[in-house]
């Protein structure tokens, strides 16, 4: 679904970047644990810690993505590679794809406000290729997020 269709008729956009309305951090960590389990099933006691590290983003991949320095896919891959390195693991063949395939649906199911909705979320593997609000006539308020 196109962003134009998602935001058709919108008069404002509220971005909940601090977990006030939606527990994005909780959803991302729970989904990350499920995705880590899909990649490294033999390390069950570490999946939550892996997911927390992915969310924490110690190498600051998200700010680099948000500034346009790296594309979305590279940001997500870099975060996953950093987790693998930190836990002394290798990435399986097609590990990035397997992670995304497990992560996105798990995140949507963990985030009650996103269940059953087709709108983009922090959990969606859909890259932001352009900023639809930059040329929009709609009144839009935005705040930068530090997580994706």
N, C-alpha and C positions, 0 to 999 in steps of 0.2 A: 504494500500500500504506500502511495506517495505521501510525502510530508504535507504537500498542498491539500490532499484529501483529509489527512489526519487533523490538520489545523483549520480546515475550511470553516469560516464563520467565527473563528476565535476572536475575541476582543482583548484577551489578555493571556499571558502564559505565566504560570507560577512554577518555579523550579524549587523543589524542596531539597536543598543541598546539605542540610544539617540534620536530617532524620527527624524533623519535627512532625511531619504528617505521615510519611512512609519510612519504615525502618529499612532503608536502602543498605546500610552496612550489614545488618543482620541477614538480609536476603542474599547479599553478595557473598558473605562468609559461608552461609549454609550451602549455597549453590556451589561455591568454590570447593567446599569439602566433598560434595557429591562428585564434582568433576575430577578432583584429585583422586577419589576412590576409583573412578573409571580408568584413570591412567596408571595408578599405582595401587592396585588392590591388595598387594602384599604388605602395605604399610598402614593398616587401619588406625593405629593409635596416633598417627601424625596428620591425618587429613584435615582436621580442624586447624591445626597450627600452620599447615601449608596454605590453607585458604586465608587465614588471617594475614600471613605474610604477603600473599597476592594482593589482598585488599590494602595493606599498609603501604605497598609500593615503595620499598626503601631506595630504589634507584630512580624514583620520581619520573616514571614513564608517562604517567597521566599529564603532568604539567607540560612535558615535551609535546605530547599529542595536542593538548589544548592550545598550545602556542603555534601549532602548525609545523613544528620541527620534524615530527615523525607521523606517518599515517596510522590510522586506527589499528590495522592488522599488526603492524610492527610493535605498537604499544602493547597490545595484548600478548603477542609472542614474547616480547622482552620481559614482561612481568612473569610469564610462565617459565621462561628459561632461568630467570633469577631464582624462582622458587626451587626448581630442579637442582640448580647449583648449590643453593643454601642447604638442601637436604641430602646432598651427595647422590643425586639421582640423574639418570639419563632420561631424555625424552624419547618415548617410543616413536617408531615411524608414524607419521601423520598424527603425532601427539597434539599439535595445536588444533587440528580439526576435531579430534576426539574430545578435547577439553571444551571447545566451543559447543559441540553437539550435546554435551552433558550439562554444561554451565547455563546456557540461556534458558532452556525449559525449566531447569531446577530453580533458577532465580525467579522466574515468573510465578512458579508455584509457591515460593517462599514469601512472596510479597503480596499480601492480601489485596492491596489497592490495584494491583496489576492483573490479578486473575481474570481471565476471560476478556481482557481488553486487547485491542490491536494496537494501542499506542506504543511508541518507543519507550524504552526504559533503560536504566543504567545497565541492565543485564542483557540487553539485546546485542547480538553480534553485528548489528547493522551499523556500518560506519557513517559518520556525519561527513558527507562530501561537500556540503555547502551550508551556509547559514541562511535558512529561509526567511528569518526575520529581518535580515539586512535590507531587503528590498520590499518588505511588507508594508502595507498601509495600516496594518493592525497595530494597536497599542500593545507593546510587548515589554515586559519587565524581565530582566535576566540577571542572574548572579552566577559567577564562575564556580564550578564544582571541582573538587580535588579527587574525585573517584569516578571510575567508570569500569 
